[in-house]
Amino acid sequence: MRILPFSVGAVARRIKWGNEMATVEIYTTMFCGFCYRAKRLLTEKGVEFVEYDLDEQPAKRTEMLDRAAGRRTVPQIFINGAHIGGSDDLAALEAEGGLDPLLAAAAPG
Ligand SMILES: N[C@@H](CCC(=O)N[C@@H](CS)C(=O)NCC(=O)O)C(=O)O
């Protein structure tokens, strides 16, 4: 049962990232520790993301290879269409303070 017409998580995200949020996409597979780590970082930051599970959507693998310049490992992460890389790349971006500005940029269009 839902008492409030919105979720507490949605309100927290709005406070943190504003009404406009970046579009975050992540290609994953089911049993993938690096995918889990990347999703956990995004979730802890209150970021919503679109997940393409390659086990459930095998055709997405070709799309991932195209967009990620041939990188085959999962996860592959994109923010507003720009290729970020894998879990280690995402963590490094966060450590150097580069992730928040990308997340705060509204999705184009
Ligand atoms: N350094 C990469 C490592 C990613 C990685 O090794 N992912 C594994 C799955 S957890 C994978 O794709 N293995 C298949 C392969 O290496 O071709 C990252 O941080 O994303």
The ligand as an ORCA input file, in Angstrom:
! r2SCAN-3c Opt
* xyz 0 1
  N      38.014     -3.267    -14.946
  C      36.708     -3.665    -15.392
  C      36.549     -5.162    -15.120
  C      35.209     -5.698    -15.626
  C      35.188     -7.194    -15.694
  O      36.234     -7.892    -15.646
  N      33.968     -7.725    -15.843
  C      33.803     -9.138    -16.005
  C      32.456     -9.557    -15.417
  S      32.311     -9.205    -13.684
  C      33.752     -9.486    -17.477
  O      33.163     -8.766    -18.271
  N      34.384    -10.607    -17.827
  C      34.325    -11.088    -19.184
  C      35.579    -10.782    -19.946
  O      36.592    -10.399    -19.322
  O      35.549    -10.910    -21.176
  C      35.650     -2.833    -14.673
  O      35.995     -2.181    -13.665
  O      34.511     -2.750    -15.131
*
